Amino acid sequence: MERFLLRVAASALAVLLAGSMPQSGVYVRNLQIEVALVFAVVLGLLNAFVRPVLLLLTLPLNLITLGLFTLVINAAIFWLATWFDLGVQVDGFRGAFIGALLVSIVSFVASRLVR
């Protein structure tokens, strides 16, 4: 449970970081931590249930691109999470890609620090 809460907190910080960058294309309503935390939980649920299905469906394309298509899948999941009216919006694919990339990097670093 502790690791889950740490991952949610790291994802929320990454969403806030993306929202505070002026050219990222990610907008968090008033940069509220509560909005980012709820969005991080929804993002985690989508990553747990929808992402594996998308990865399986796009496996041939992922193999051809040597795994780089996973970045597109991550952006699609981030964009899908913004469909829920939680206070986070993105400007097209570029915003979703930047947001997903920041969340992935911060989550990776946080998981390495927790060990």
mmCIF file of the C-alpha atoms, coordinates in Angstrom:
data_MODEL
# 
_entry.id   MODEL 
# 
loop_
_atom_site.group_PDB 
_atom_site.id 
_atom_site.type_symbol 
_atom_site.label_atom_id 
_atom_site.label_alt_id 
_atom_site.label_comp_id 
_atom_site.label_asym_id 
_atom_site.label_entity_id 
_atom_site.label_seq_id 
_atom_site.pdbx_PDB_ins_code 
_atom_site.Cartn_x 
_atom_site.Cartn_y 
_atom_site.Cartn_z 
_atom_site.occupancy 
_atom_site.B_iso_or_equiv 
_atom_site.pdbx_formal_charge 
_atom_site.auth_seq_id 
_atom_site.auth_comp_id 
_atom_site.auth_asym_id 
_atom_site.auth_atom_id 
_atom_site.pdbx_PDB_model_num 
ATOM 1   C CA . MET A 1 1   ? 0.000   0.000  0.000   1.00 0.00 ? 1   MET A CA 1 
ATOM 2   C CA . GLU A 1 2   ? 2.892   2.331  0.770   1.00 0.00 ? 2   GLU A CA 1 
ATOM 3   C CA . ARG A 1 3   ? 4.395   1.852  -2.693  1.00 0.00 ? 3   ARG A CA 1 
ATOM 4   C CA . PHE A 1 4   ? 1.034   2.531  -4.326  1.00 0.00 ? 4   PHE A CA 1 
ATOM 5   C CA . LEU A 1 5   ? 0.619   5.793  -2.424  1.00 0.00 ? 5   LEU A CA 1 
ATOM 6   C CA . LEU A 1 6   ? 4.165   6.804  -3.297  1.00 0.00 ? 6   LEU A CA 1 
ATOM 7   C CA . ARG A 1 7   ? 3.531   6.135  -6.985  1.00 0.00 ? 7   ARG A CA 1 
ATOM 8   C CA . VAL A 1 8   ? 0.307   8.144  -6.900  1.00 0.00 ? 8   VAL A CA 1 
ATOM 9   C CA . ALA A 1 9   ? 2.127   11.018 -5.200  1.00 0.00 ? 9   ALA A CA 1 
ATOM 10  C CA . ALA A 1 10  ? 4.942   10.848 -7.767  1.00 0.00 ? 10  ALA A CA 1 
ATOM 11  C CA . SER A 1 11  ? 2.452   10.829 -10.635 1.00 0.00 ? 11  SER A CA 1 
ATOM 12  C CA . ALA A 1 12  ? 0.583   13.771 -9.125  1.00 0.00 ? 12  ALA A CA 1 
ATOM 13  C CA . LEU A 1 13  ? 3.835   15.721 -8.824  1.00 0.00 ? 13  LEU A CA 1 
ATOM 14  C CA . ALA A 1 14  ? 4.660   14.929 -12.435 1.00 0.00 ? 14  ALA A CA 1 
ATOM 15  C CA . VAL A 1 15  ? 1.221   16.125 -13.559 1.00 0.00 ? 15  VAL A CA 1 
ATOM 16  C CA . LEU A 1 16  ? 1.702   19.343 -11.588 1.00 0.00 ? 16  LEU A CA 1 
ATOM 17  C CA . LEU A 1 17  ? 5.152   19.751 -13.113 1.00 0.00 ? 17  LEU A CA 1 
ATOM 18  C CA . ALA A 1 18  ? 3.734   19.308 -16.598 1.00 0.00 ? 18  ALA A CA 1 
ATOM 19  C CA . GLY A 1 19  ? 0.949   21.746 -15.785 1.00 0.00 ? 19  GLY A CA 1 
ATOM 20  C CA . SER A 1 20  ? 3.374   24.374 -14.559 1.00 0.00 ? 20  SER A CA 1 
ATOM 21  C CA . MET A 1 21  ? 5.450   24.283 -17.742 1.00 0.00 ? 21  MET A CA 1 
ATOM 22  C CA . PRO A 1 22  ? 4.047   26.964 -20.066 1.00 0.00 ? 22  PRO A CA 1 
ATOM 23  C CA . GLN A 1 23  ? 4.745   25.190 -23.376 1.00 0.00 ? 23  GLN A CA 1 
ATOM 24  C CA . SER A 1 24  ? 3.810   21.646 -22.341 1.00 0.00 ? 24  SER A CA 1 
ATOM 25  C CA . GLY A 1 25  ? 0.180   21.745 -23.433 1.00 0.00 ? 25  GLY A CA 1 
ATOM 26  C CA . VAL A 1 26  ? -0.991  20.273 -20.115 1.00 0.00 ? 26  VAL A CA 1 
ATOM 27  C CA . TYR A 1 27  ? -3.286  22.392 -17.972 1.00 0.00 ? 27  TYR A CA 1 
ATOM 28  C CA . VAL A 1 28  ? -4.147  21.617 -14.343 1.00 0.00 ? 28  VAL A CA 1 
ATOM 29  C CA . ARG A 1 29  ? -6.961  23.710 -12.876 1.00 0.00 ? 29  ARG A CA 1 
ATOM 30  C CA . ASN A 1 30  ? -5.318  26.276 -10.560 1.00 0.00 ? 30  ASN A CA 1 
ATOM 31  C CA . LEU A 1 31  ? -2.401  23.845 -10.104 1.00 0.00 ? 31  LEU A CA 1 
ATOM 32  C CA . GLN A 1 32  ? -4.306  22.197 -7.242  1.00 0.00 ? 32  GLN A CA 1 
ATOM 33  C CA . ILE A 1 33  ? -2.696  19.165 -5.630  1.00 0.00 ? 33  ILE A CA 1 
ATOM 34  C CA . GLU A 1 34  ? -6.127  17.569 -5.059  1.00 0.00 ? 34  GLU A CA 1 
ATOM 35  C CA . VAL A 1 35  ? -6.901  17.683 -8.780  1.00 0.00 ? 35  VAL A CA 1 
ATOM 36  C CA . ALA A 1 36  ? -3.504  16.168 -9.575  1.00 0.00 ? 36  ALA A CA 1 
ATOM 37  C CA . LEU A 1 37  ? -3.948  13.395 -6.995  1.00 0.00 ? 37  LEU A CA 1 
ATOM 38  C CA . VAL A 1 38  ? -7.362  12.362 -8.330  1.00 0.00 ? 38  VAL A CA 1 
ATOM 39  C CA . PHE A 1 39  ? -6.011  12.481 -11.889 1.00 0.00 ? 39  PHE A CA 1 
ATOM 40  C CA . ALA A 1 40  ? -3.041  10.320 -10.834 1.00 0.00 ? 40  ALA A CA 1 
ATOM 41  C CA . VAL A 1 41  ? -5.393  7.696  -9.375  1.00 0.00 ? 41  VAL A CA 1 
ATOM 42  C CA . VAL A 1 42  ? -7.454  7.613  -12.583 1.00 0.00 ? 42  VAL A CA 1 
ATOM 43  C CA . LEU A 1 43  ? -4.255  7.414  -14.626 1.00 0.00 ? 43  LEU A CA 1 
ATOM 44  C CA . GLY A 1 44  ? -3.050  4.508  -12.487 1.00 0.00 ? 44  GLY A CA 1 
ATOM 45  C CA . LEU A 1 45  ? -6.327  2.640  -12.949 1.00 0.00 ? 45  LEU A CA 1 
ATOM 46  C CA . LEU A 1 46  ? -6.238  3.147  -16.709 1.00 0.00 ? 46  LEU A CA 1 
ATOM 47  C CA . ASN A 1 47  ? -2.614  1.990  -16.787 1.00 0.00 ? 47  ASN A CA 1 
ATOM 48  C CA . ALA A 1 48  ? -3.580  -1.128 -14.844 1.00 0.00 ? 48  ALA A CA 1 
ATOM 49  C CA . PHE A 1 49  ? -6.604  -2.130 -16.923 1.00 0.00 ? 49  PHE A CA 1 
ATOM 50  C CA . VAL A 1 50  ? -6.570  -0.490 -20.375 1.00 0.00 ? 50  VAL A CA 1 
ATOM 51  C CA . ARG A 1 51  ? -2.836  -0.249 -21.141 1.00 0.00 ? 51  ARG A CA 1 
ATOM 52  C CA . PRO A 1 52  ? -2.199  -4.038 -21.194 1.00 0.00 ? 52  PRO A CA 1 
ATOM 53  C CA . VAL A 1 53  ? -5.042  -4.515 -23.683 1.00 0.00 ? 53  VAL A CA 1 
ATOM 54  C CA . LEU A 1 54  ? -3.684  -1.761 -25.943 1.00 0.00 ? 54  LEU A CA 1 
ATOM 55  C CA . LEU A 1 55  ? -0.165  -3.181 -25.711 1.00 0.00 ? 55  LEU A CA 1 
ATOM 56  C CA . LEU A 1 56  ? -1.450  -6.615 -26.719 1.00 0.00 ? 56  LEU A CA 1 
ATOM 57  C CA . LEU A 1 57  ? -3.465  -5.234 -29.636 1.00 0.00 ? 57  LEU A CA 1 
ATOM 58  C CA . THR A 1 58  ? -0.511  -3.213 -30.947 1.00 0.00 ? 58  THR A CA 1 
ATOM 59  C CA . LEU A 1 59  ? 2.137   -5.862 -30.335 1.00 0.00 ? 59  LEU A CA 1 
ATOM 60  C CA . PRO A 1 60  ? 3.157   -6.252 -34.013 1.00 0.00 ? 60  PRO A CA 1 
ATOM 61  C CA . LEU A 1 61  ? 3.571   -2.495 -34.414 1.00 0.00 ? 61  LEU A CA 1 
ATOM 62  C CA . ASN A 1 62  ? 5.452   -2.344 -31.133 1.00 0.00 ? 62  ASN A CA 1 
ATOM 63  C CA . LEU A 1 63  ? 7.836   -5.060 -32.316 1.00 0.00 ? 63  LEU A CA 1 
ATOM 64  C CA . ILE A 1 64  ? 8.451   -3.308 -35.631 1.00 0.00 ? 64  ILE A CA 1 
ATOM 65  C CA . THR A 1 65  ? 9.288   -0.025 -33.880 1.00 0.00 ? 65  THR A CA 1 
ATOM 66  C CA . LEU A 1 66  ? 11.424  -1.806 -31.275 1.00 0.00 ? 66  LEU A CA 1 
ATOM 67  C CA . GLY A 1 67  ? 9.173   -0.670 -28.432 1.00 0.00 ? 67  GLY A CA 1 
ATOM 68  C CA . LEU A 1 68  ? 8.992   3.009  -29.315 1.00 0.00 ? 68  LEU A CA 1 
ATOM 69  C CA . PHE A 1 69  ? 5.268   2.720  -30.028 1.00 0.00 ? 69  PHE A CA 1 
ATOM 70  C CA . THR A 1 70  ? 4.836   2.258  -26.272 1.00 0.00 ? 70  THR A CA 1 
ATOM 71  C CA . LEU A 1 71  ? 5.373   6.011  -25.966 1.00 0.00 ? 71  LEU A CA 1 
ATOM 72  C CA . VAL A 1 72  ? 2.337   6.540  -28.189 1.00 0.00 ? 72  VAL A CA 1 
ATOM 73  C CA . ILE A 1 73  ? 0.325   4.111  -26.021 1.00 0.00 ? 73  ILE A CA 1 
ATOM 74  C CA . ASN A 1 74  ? 1.349   6.044  -22.898 1.00 0.00 ? 74  ASN A CA 1 
ATOM 75  C CA . ALA A 1 75  ? 0.253   9.311  -24.523 1.00 0.00 ? 75  ALA A CA 1 
ATOM 76  C CA . ALA A 1 76  ? -3.077  7.728  -25.506 1.00 0.00 ? 76  ALA A CA 1 
ATOM 77  C CA . ILE A 1 77  ? -3.689  6.580  -21.920 1.00 0.00 ? 77  ILE A CA 1 
ATOM 78  C CA . PHE A 1 78  ? -2.824  10.057 -20.605 1.00 0.00 ? 78  PHE A CA 1 
ATOM 79  C CA . TRP A 1 79  ? -5.209  11.598 -23.131 1.00 0.00 ? 79  TRP A CA 1 
ATOM 80  C CA . LEU A 1 80  ? -7.905  9.074  -22.210 1.00 0.00 ? 80  LEU A CA 1 
ATOM 81  C CA . ALA A 1 81  ? -7.558  10.060 -18.541 1.00 0.00 ? 81  ALA A CA 1 
ATOM 82  C CA . THR A 1 82  ? -8.312  13.671 -19.471 1.00 0.00 ? 82  THR A CA 1 
ATOM 83  C CA . TRP A 1 83  ? -11.712 12.591 -20.828 1.00 0.00 ? 83  TRP A CA 1 
ATOM 84  C CA . PHE A 1 84  ? -12.865 12.380 -17.214 1.00 0.00 ? 84  PHE A CA 1 
ATOM 85  C CA . ASP A 1 85  ? -13.674 15.908 -16.125 1.00 0.00 ? 85  ASP A CA 1 
ATOM 86  C CA . LEU A 1 86  ? -11.136 16.090 -13.302 1.00 0.00 ? 86  LEU A CA 1 
ATOM 87  C CA . GLY A 1 87  ? -9.560  19.460 -13.997 1.00 0.00 ? 87  GLY A CA 1 
ATOM 88  C CA . VAL A 1 88  ? -6.690  18.340 -16.238 1.00 0.00 ? 88  VAL A CA 1 
ATOM 89  C CA . GLN A 1 89  ? -6.736  19.167 -19.945 1.00 0.00 ? 89  GLN A CA 1 
ATOM 90  C CA . VAL A 1 90  ? -4.270  18.647 -22.786 1.00 0.00 ? 90  VAL A CA 1 
ATOM 91  C CA . ASP A 1 91  ? -3.814  20.397 -26.104 1.00 0.00 ? 91  ASP A CA 1 
ATOM 92  C CA . GLY A 1 92  ? -3.779  17.536 -28.582 1.00 0.00 ? 92  GLY A CA 1 
ATOM 93  C CA . PHE A 1 93  ? -1.291  14.724 -28.944 1.00 0.00 ? 93  PHE A CA 1 
ATOM 94  C CA . ARG A 1 94  ? 1.744   16.876 -28.162 1.00 0.00 ? 94  ARG A CA 1 
ATOM 95  C CA . GLY A 1 95  ? 0.403   17.794 -24.720 1.00 0.00 ? 95  GLY A CA 1 
ATOM 96  C CA . ALA A 1 96  ? -0.553  14.201 -23.958 1.00 0.00 ? 96  ALA A CA 1 
ATOM 97  C CA . PHE A 1 97  ? 2.866   12.990 -25.113 1.00 0.00 ? 97  PHE A CA 1 
ATOM 98  C CA . ILE A 1 98  ? 4.747   15.501 -22.954 1.00 0.00 ? 98  ILE A CA 1 
ATOM 99  C CA . GLY A 1 99  ? 2.542   14.770 -19.947 1.00 0.00 ? 99  GLY A CA 1 
ATOM 100 C CA . ALA A 1 100 ? 2.919   11.020 -20.322 1.00 0.00 ? 100 ALA A CA 1 
ATOM 101 C CA . LEU A 1 101 ? 6.667   11.338 -20.798 1.00 0.00 ? 101 LEU A CA 1 
ATOM 102 C CA . LEU A 1 102 ? 7.052   13.417 -17.629 1.00 0.00 ? 102 LEU A CA 1 
ATOM 103 C CA . VAL A 1 103 ? 4.878   11.029 -15.615 1.00 0.00 ? 103 VAL A CA 1 
ATOM 104 C CA . SER A 1 104 ? 6.900   8.058  -16.898 1.00 0.00 ? 104 SER A CA 1 
ATOM 105 C CA . ILE A 1 105 ? 10.246  9.649  -16.041 1.00 0.00 ? 105 ILE A CA 1 
ATOM 106 C CA . VAL A 1 106 ? 9.192   10.784 -12.560 1.00 0.00 ? 106 VAL A CA 1 
ATOM 107 C CA . SER A 1 107 ? 7.570   7.400  -11.813 1.00 0.00 ? 107 SER A CA 1 
ATOM 108 C CA . PHE A 1 108 ? 10.736  5.599  -12.939 1.00 0.00 ? 108 PHE A CA 1 
ATOM 109 C CA . VAL A 1 109 ? 12.948  7.736  -10.705 1.00 0.00 ? 109 VAL A CA 1 
ATOM 110 C CA . ALA A 1 110 ? 10.560  7.366  -7.764  1.00 0.00 ? 110 ALA A CA 1 
ATOM 111 C CA . SER A 1 111 ? 10.446  3.584  -8.138  1.00 0.00 ? 111 SER A CA 1 
ATOM 112 C CA . ARG A 1 112 ? 14.248  3.446  -8.148  1.00 0.00 ? 112 ARG A CA 1 
ATOM 113 C CA . LEU A 1 113 ? 14.440  5.548  -4.981  1.00 0.00 ? 113 LEU A CA 1 
ATOM 114 C CA . VAL A 1 114 ? 11.889  3.434  -3.094  1.00 0.00 ? 114 VAL A CA 1 
ATOM 115 C CA . ARG A 1 115 ? 13.727  0.148  -3.418  1.00 0.00 ? 115 ARG A CA 1 
# 
